[in-house]
Amino acid sequence: MKTGLDFVLQGIRTRLLGTKKSVSGSAVRHRERSFGDVSDLDEVAARAHVASYLLHGSGLEIGALHRPLAVSPSVQVCYVDRQNKADLCKHYPELASLPIVEPDIIDDGETLSRISDQSQDFVIASHFIEHCEDPIGAIKSWCRVLRPKGVLFVVVPDRAAYFDRDRPLTSIEHLVQDHELGSHVSRKAHYLEFAELVNKQNGREAYAQAADLDSSSYSIHFHVWTAESFLEMTGFAIRKYGLPLRLSLALHHHGELIAVFRKD
């Protein structure tokens, strides 16, 4: 029975990757082990359900804010963000009344400069990578801190289901430029695009709003993907930069992609 869910299983390429083969169903499978039926779960519950099978030991969640991933009681999570809770509430006044998680470590989630190499069993980045100015650099950093066989658990919004729907998809060429030349090259253009195509500002108003966003280093969605284009990007980055990561599972569900990678 088809449920509208698309999966990528280890060793199987599905139509999510643009190939002819497809696997659809109500049960998520990972290396032939059933995760059970997720078709009736909302996105938060589906993330937690998949995480309960894949996350073990101790690791990091980056940028959890008010929606940390629910994990099993035996799992230890250390929360990482660029500011403490009080400053996050100031930066995101629209979230100030919500239960924002107090970070355990103040660090740049893209670089994790305070985290030692091969020190973590998992890294969670749920609705975070779209906020990264250098997504390829972020993936490299996350891979660096994972132990062998560690898990990278990424959740990415699909453009069509969010306020980014009118924005162009981010190309792989653009992401390589941001990584190799520096994200400062495109930062102002990202803010202007956000002002025009998300906040629907025009002319001087758009430029003024973009300048305000830039001056406060506001964390917009700098990059935009569909489920398919995100998997294409990560596959490209893994190959080009020789990252010891392999895609274990991808679930497209309720307008977001859950992509799970394991470090070799």
Residue pairs with C-beta under 8 A, 6 or more apart in sequence:
1 25
1 26
2 24
2 25
3 24
3 25
3 26
3 39
4 24
4 39
5 24
5 25
5 26
5 28
5 38
5 39
5 251
5 252
5 253
6 14
6 15
6 16
6 22
6 23
6 24
6 227
6 250
6 251
6 252
7 14
7 16
7 23
7 24
7 25
7 28
7 29
7 249
7 250
7 251
8 14
8 16
8 17
8 231
8 247
8 249
8 250
9 23
9 29
9 30
9 31
9 249
10 30
10 31
10 246
10 247
10 248
10 249
12 21
12 23
13 19
13 21
14 21
14 22
14 23
15 21
15 22
16 227
16 228
16 231
16 250
16 252
17 228
17 231
17 232
18 228
23 29
26 37
26 38
26 39
27 34
27 35
27 36
27 37
27 38
28 34
28 35
28 36
28 38
28 50
28 249
28 251
29 35
30 53
30 54
30 248
30 249
30 260
31 248
33 53
35 49
35 50
35 53
36 49
38 45
38 46
38 49
38 50
38 251
38 253
41 49
41 253
42 254
43 253
43 254
43 255
43 256
44 67
44 70
46 251
46 253
46 254
46 258
47 69
47 70
47 126
47 155
47 258
48 69
48 70
48 71
50 249
50 251
50 258
50 260
51 69
51 70
51 71
51 72
51 124
51 153
52 71
52 72
54 122
54 151
54 153
54 248
54 249
54 260
55 71
55 72
55 75
55 121
55 122
55 124
55 151
55 153
56 72
56 74
56 75
56 121
56 122
57 75
57 76
57 121
57 122
58 75
58 76
58 77
58 78
58 120
58 121
59 75
59 76
59 77
59 78
59 120
59 121
59 122
59 123
59 124
59 150
59 151
60 77
60 78
60 79
60 80
60 105
60 112
60 115
60 120
60 122
60 123
60 124
60 145
61 68
61 69
61 77
61 78
61 79
61 80
61 123
61 124
61 125
61 126
62 80
62 81
62 109
62 112
62 123
62 124
62 125
62 128
63 80
63 81
63 109
63 125
63 126
63 127
63 128
63 131
64 79
64 81
64 101
64 124
64 126
65 81
65 88
65 92
65 95
65 98
65 100
65 101
66 95
66 98
66 99
66 100
66 101
67 126
67 127
68 77
68 79
68 101
69 77
69 124
69 126
69 153
71 77
77 124
78 104
78 105
79 101
79 102
79 103
79 104
79 105
80 103
80 104
80 105
80 106
80 107
80 109
80 112
80 115
81 88
81 101
81 103
81 106
81 107
81 109
82 106
82 107
82 108
82 109
83 91
83 103
83 106
84 102
84 103
84 106
85 100
85 101
85 102
85 103
88 95
88 100
88 103
89 95
89 96
89 100
90 96
91 216
91 218
91 219
105 114
105 115
107 113
107 114
107 115
109 125
109 128
109 132
109 138
110 132
110 133
110 134
110 137
110 138
110 141
111 137
111 138
111 141
112 141
112 142
112 144
112 145
115 145
116 145
117 144
117 145
118 144
118 145
118 146
118 147
118 148
119 145
119 147
120 145
120 146
120 147
120 150
121 146
121 147
121 150
121 151
122 146
122 150
122 151
122 152
122 153
123 142
123 145
123 146
123 150
123 151
123 152
123 153
124 153
125 138
125 142
125 152
125 153
125 154
125 155
126 153
126 154
126 155
127 155
127 156
127 157
127 256
129 135
129 138
129 139
129 154
129 156
129 223
130 156
130 157
130 164
130 221
130 222
130 223
130 224
130 225
131 219
131 220
131 221
131 222
132 138
132 222
132 223
133 178
133 183
133 187
133 190
133 222
134 178
134 179
134 183
135 175
135 178
135 179
135 223
135 233
136 175
136 176
136 178
136 179
136 233
136 237
136 241
137 179
139 152
139 234
139 237
139 243
139 245
140 237
140 241
140 243
142 152
143 152
143 243
143 244
143 245
143 263
146 152
146 263
147 263
148 263
148 264
149 262
149 263
149 264
150 262
150 263
151 248
151 260
151 261
151 262
151 263
152 245
152 260
152 261
152 262
152 263
153 258
153 260
154 257
154 258
154 259
154 260
154 261
155 256
155 257
155 258
155 259
156 225
156 227
156 230
156 256
156 257
156 259
157 164
157 221
157 255
157 256
158 225
158 226
158 227
158 252
158 255
158 256
158 257
159 165
159 167
159 169
159 224
159 225
159 226
160 226
160 255
161 254
161 255
161 256
162 221
162 255
163 198
164 197
164 198
164 221
164 224
166 197
166 198
167 193
167 194
167 197
167 198
167 224
168 224
169 224
169 225
169 226
169 229
170 223
170 224
170 225
170 229
170 233
172 232
172 233
172 236
174 186
174 223
175 223
175 233
175 237
176 240
177 185
177 186
178 185
178 186
183 222
187 214
187 222
188 210
188 214
190 220
190 222
191 210
191 211
191 213
191 214
191 218
191 220
192 206
192 207
192 210
194 210
194 213
194 220
194 221
195 201
195 205
195 206
195 207
195 209
195 210
195 213
196 202
196 206
198 220
198 221
199 209
201 209
212 218
213 220
225 233
225 257
227 250
227 252
227 257
230 257
230 259
231 247
231 250
231 257
231 259
234 245
234 247
234 259
234 261
235 247
237 243
238 245
238 246
244 263
244 264
245 261
245 262
245 263
245 264
246 261
246 262
246 264
247 259
247 260
247 261
248 260
248 261
248 262
249 258
249 259
249 260
250 257
250 258
250 259
250 260
251 257
251 258
